[in-house]
Amino acid sequence: MAQVTTAGFSSAAASPSTVRGRSGVTTFLLWLQGLYYLVTGIWPLVSIETFQRVTGPKTDHLVTGNEADHWLVMTVGALITAIAISLLVAACLRRSTPEIAVLAIASALALTGIDVIYTTRQVIAPIYLADAAVEVVVILAWLGALMSSRHERG
């Protein structure tokens, strides 16, 4: 098996742990979700003002005198950015392992749940339902790719 080494990580290009079959589809999904998460994760970090204009005012700011001190929004943005980087590294390496697929699907499920629950409770603006719709499409695409991969193997 050919070895790919990047930044100290070594992986077999045709490893049995790779999600096989529709690797072009899973790589595309990694790029798509990774770029979407990168944009939505970085956005509040770069401009909390424009982020709030679209998503509504936030109540998590610290009483520091600085309106930009939104600890929770910044934490979520940083975590979504970290997930994005993981997905994009996997896309660059064309390595859709079961672990990265779980990260992709679980992240989308978690964000969908938060979007739907807290929009329903009127804690966050209805615009978050647009994100939930994107997340559901991502989840369905991943499940479709994984099921297709499973049928091709078996």
N, C-alpha and C positions, 0 to 999 in steps of 0.2 A: 504494500500500500504506500502511496506517496504521502510524504509528510509535509505539512504546511506549518511554518514557524513564524509567528508574528508577535513581536514585543514580549518574547519569553514564553509564549503559550505555544504548545505543540499539539497538533491534532491530525488524525488520519483523514485524508480527503475522502475516502470511501468507507469510513468507519461504519460498523453495524449500528452504532448509536445515532447516526444521522437519520433524520426523517427523510426517507427515500421516496422515489416515485416522482412526485410533482415538485422536485426541488426548485424548478423555475418559478412555480407558483408560490412556494413558501418564501423564496428569496424576494419575490415581488412584494409579498405581504410584509416581510420584515422591513423593506425599504419604505413602503407606504405607511405602516404604523409608526415606524421609527421617526420618519420625517414629520408626521402629524404630531407625535408626542414632543418632538424637539421644538416645533413652533409653539405649541400650546404650553409647554413647560417653561420655555425661556421668556415668553411674552410678559407675564407678570413680573418677572425678575428685571426685565429691561424697562418696562413702562407700566407701572401699577395704575397710572391715571387712565391710559387708553384701555387697559384691561377692565377697569371698573366701569368705564363708559359703555362697554359692550355687555359685560356680565352683571352689572349692578354694584351698588356699594357693598363694602365688606365691613364686618364688625369686629375683626380680629386685630385691629391695630392697637399697638401699645400706647400707653399714655406717656409719650416722650416729647410731644410737641411736633413730631414729624409724622405727617399723614401717611408717609410711605412705609412706616414701620408695621407692615402686615406680616406678622410672624407665621401664621398658618398658611396664608396664600404663598408666601415665599418657600416654606417647607414643602408644600405640595408641588410647587413649580420645580424645585430642585430635585425632588424624587421622580417626577415625571420625566425630567431631563435625564436623570441617571438611567431610567428604564429605556429612554430613547437611544442613549449612547450604546447600551447593551444590544438593543435590537439592530442598530446600524452597524456595529462591529460584526455581528453575526451575518448581516446582509453582505458586508464587504468581503467576508471570508466564505460566503455561500455555505454557511454551516447552520442549518436549521436542525438543531438537536432537540430531543424531547424537552430538555430543561428550558430552552429558549422559547419553545412553543407554549409551555406551561406559563412562563413569565408573560408572554404576549396575551394569552387568553385570560389568565387570572387578572392581569392589570386592566384589561378591557371590561371584564366582569365587575371588578371592584368599582371602577369609575362609573359604569352604567348604574350600578346599585345606588351609589351616592347621588348621582344626577337625578334619578327617578324619585328616590325616597325624599330627598331634601327639596326638590321642586314641588312634590306633592304636599309637603308640610309647609310650603311657602317660606322656606328659609333662604333659598337661592332663587334667582330669576329663571323664568321659563326658557331662556336661551340655552340653559344647560340641557334641555331636552334635545336640542340639535346635536350636542356632543353625544348624548346617549344613543341617538339614532346612528351616528357614525360608529360608535363602539359596538353596537349590535351587528352592524354590517361586517365589521372586522371579526367579531366572534364567529359569525356564520361562515365567513370566508375561511377562517382557520379550521373550523370543524369540517367544512367541505373538503379542504385540501388534505387534512389528516385522514378522513374516511376514504378518500380516493387513494391515498398512499397505502392505506391498510388493505384495500381491495386489490391493488396491484401486486402487493407482496403475497397475499394469500390466495 
